[in-house]
Amino acid sequence: MAPSFEGRTFVNGGMLRKFNGQNVSIFLRIEEEAGTNLVGMSTDKQKIRVKLHDSTGGRSGSWVEIIGKPMGSDVIDAKESILFAEDDPELDEDAYNMMVEFLNNCKELYRSG
């Protein structure tokens, strides 16, 4: 039997405090990483600190998806991190911000299809 998928909400930095203690997914550009501590910039230019279980191995400027639970407005306790290949196309930050606003403000339309 396949492991069950734990749902999460896609957010940007400005939304973290609304989802305190809930599972979220956020995209960050790595600023610095020291062991299991990461500092990244969100798509809406918020500085976010992440408590990792394992190092991402990413370099400064790389994009990483962090899945975890916010603890306040600028800290996430990460369950998982997904590092994007450095040769991937640049992330469209404005499009991502529009997507998370739509998904979080139009939930009924999104869930009903």
RAGI-V372851 format. One record per backbone hydrogen bond with DSSP energy under -0.5 kcal/mol. NH is the residue of the N-H (numbers start at 0). CO is the residue of the C=O. If there is no record, write none. Layout:
BEGIN
nh->NH co->CO
nh->NH co->CO
END
This chain:
BEGIN
nh->5 co->3
nh->6 co->4
nh->8 co->22
nh->10 co->24
nh->14 co->11
nh->15 co->11
nh->15 co->12
nh->17 co->14
nh->18 co->14
nh->18 co->15
nh->19 co->16
nh->20 co->69
nh->21 co->18
nh->23 co->67
nh->24 co->8
nh->25 co->65
nh->27 co->63
nh->28 co->40
nh->29 co->27
nh->29 co->61
nh->30 co->38
nh->31 co->38
nh->33 co->36
nh->36 co->33
nh->37 co->49
nh->38 co->31
nh->39 co->47
nh->40 co->28
nh->41 co->39
nh->41 co->45
nh->42 co->26
nh->44 co->41
nh->47 co->39
nh->47 co->45
nh->48 co->73
nh->49 co->37
nh->50 co->75
nh->51 co->35
nh->51 co->49
nh->60 co->29
nh->61 co->58
nh->63 co->27
nh->64 co->81
nh->65 co->25
nh->65 co->63
nh->66 co->79
nh->67 co->23
nh->67 co->65
nh->68 co->76
nh->69 co->18
nh->69 co->21
nh->70 co->74
nh->75 co->48
nh->76 co->68
nh->77 co->50
nh->77 co->75
nh->78 co->66
nh->79 co->66
nh->81 co->64
nh->82 co->80
nh->83 co->62
nh->87 co->84
nh->92 co->90
nh->95 co->91
nh->96 co->92
nh->97 co->93
nh->98 co->94
nh->99 co->95
nh->100 co->96
nh->101 co->97
nh->102 co->98
nh->103 co->99
nh->104 co->100
nh->105 co->101
nh->109 co->105
nh->110 co->106
nh->111 co->107
nh->112 co->108
END
